[in-house]
Amino acid sequence: QVQLVESGGGLVQAGGSLRVSCAASGVTFSIDIMGWYRQAPGKQRELVATISTGGTTNYDDSVKGRFTISRDNAKNTMYLQMNSLKPEDTAVYYCNVQGRAPRKYYDVWGQGTLVTVSS
């Protein structure tokens, strides 16, 4: 059973920094893309950033220059370093892993970790 566990969320003041982590366990398939998504109260879940196995990154315009996504392939762990945080970054941050095995595609989500940015 694949499991994604996020950690590192919490309360931070505007302008501060926070790093969230996502540890994947029980992975029996080849991971293609790992990503962070977020969902603010009353809003739809949205993409924050993704990173491929080869290290290619993609960011939403709202976080470019402030957030950095990285991954440790050997540990199946992904990180999101968040700097210059703004109140509008307040959301539950979800880890996502997509990959494949013979005749099967995987799309797995974590439980989420809450990030609250106070003004």
C-alpha positions as CSV (number, residue, x, y, z in Angstrom):
1,Q,0.0,0.0,0.0
2,V,1.5,3.3,-1.1
3,Q,1.4,6.0,1.6
4,L,2.3,9.6,1.4
5,V,2.9,11.4,4.7
6,E,3.3,15.2,4.7
7,S,4.9,17.1,7.5
8,G,6.2,20.5,8.3
9,G,3.0,22.6,8.1
10,G,2.2,25.2,10.8
11,L,1.6,28.8,11.6
12,V,4.0,31.5,10.3
13,Q,3.9,35.2,10.0
14,A,3.8,36.9,6.6
15,G,7.2,37.2,5.1
16,G,8.4,34.1,6.9
17,S,9.5,30.7,5.7
18,L,8.4,27.2,6.1
19,R,9.4,23.8,4.6
20,V,7.0,21.0,4.1
21,S,8.0,17.4,3.3
22,C,6.4,14.4,1.7
23,A,7.7,11.0,2.4
24,A,6.4,8.1,0.2
25,S,6.5,4.6,1.4
26,G,5.3,1.3,0.0
27,V,6.1,2.5,-3.5
28,T,6.2,-0.5,-5.9
29,F,6.0,1.5,-9.2
30,S,8.2,3.9,-11.1
31,I,7.5,7.4,-10.0
32,D,7.2,9.9,-12.9
33,I,6.0,13.2,-11.3
34,M,5.8,14.4,-7.7
35,G,3.9,17.5,-6.9
36,W,2.4,19.9,-4.4
37,Y,-1.1,21.1,-4.6
38,R,-3.0,23.3,-2.2
39,Q,-6.6,24.0,-1.3
40,A,-7.6,27.2,0.5
41,P,-10.9,27.4,2.4
42,G,-13.8,27.7,-0.1
43,K,-11.6,27.3,-3.1
44,Q,-10.7,24.4,-5.5
45,R,-7.5,22.5,-5.1
46,E,-4.7,24.1,-7.3
47,L,-1.3,23.2,-8.5
48,V,1.6,24.7,-6.6
49,A,4.6,23.0,-8.2
50,T,5.7,19.7,-9.7
51,I,9.0,18.0,-10.2
52,S,9.9,15.1,-12.5
53,T,12.3,12.3,-11.8
54,G,14.9,14.1,-13.9
55,G,14.5,17.2,-11.9
56,T,12.4,19.3,-14.3
57,T,10.3,21.7,-12.2
58,N,7.1,23.6,-12.9
59,Y,5.6,26.3,-10.7
60,D,2.3,28.2,-10.6
61,D,2.9,31.9,-11.3
62,S,1.7,32.8,-7.9
63,V,4.7,31.1,-6.2
64,K,7.5,31.5,-8.7
65,G,10.5,33.0,-7.1
66,R,9.3,32.3,-3.6
67,F,8.8,28.5,-3.5
68,T,11.3,25.8,-4.4
69,I,10.4,22.2,-5.0
70,S,13.0,19.5,-4.6
71,R,13.1,15.7,-4.3
72,D,15.4,13.0,-3.0
73,N,14.8,10.1,-5.4
74,A,16.7,7.6,-3.2
75,K,14.5,8.4,-0.3
76,N,11.2,8.9,-2.3
77,T,10.9,12.2,-0.4
78,M,9.9,15.6,-1.8
79,Y,10.2,19.0,-0.2
80,L,8.7,22.4,-0.7
81,Q,10.7,25.3,0.6
82,M,8.3,28.3,1.0
83,N,9.8,31.8,1.4
84,S,8.3,35.2,1.6
85,L,5.0,33.7,2.6
86,K,1.8,35.7,2.1
87,P,-1.6,35.3,3.8
88,E,-3.0,34.1,0.5
89,D,-0.6,31.1,0.7
90,T,-2.8,29.9,3.6
91,A,-4.1,26.4,2.6
92,V,-3.9,22.7,3.1
93,Y,-0.9,21.5,1.1
94,Y,-1.2,18.1,-0.5
95,C,1.5,15.9,-1.8
96,N,0.8,14.0,-5.1
97,V,2.7,11.2,-6.7
98,Q,2.1,9.9,-10.2
99,G,3.8,6.8,-11.7
100,R,3.4,3.6,-13.5
101,A,3.9,-0.1,-13.4
102,P,3.2,-2.7,-16.1
103,R,-0.5,-2.2,-17.1
104,K,-1.2,0.1,-14.2
105,Y,-1.1,3.9,-13.6
106,Y,-0.8,5.4,-10.1
107,D,-2.1,8.7,-8.9
108,V,-1.7,8.9,-5.1
109,W,-2.5,11.7,-2.7
110,G,-1.4,12.5,0.9
111,Q,-3.7,13.6,3.7
112,G,-2.5,17.2,3.6
113,T,-0.7,19.5,5.9
114,L,-2.1,22.9,7.0
115,V,-0.1,26.0,6.4
116,T,-1.4,29.2,7.9
117,V,0.2,32.6,7.2
118,S,-0.8,35.4,9.5
119,S,-0.7,39.0,8.4
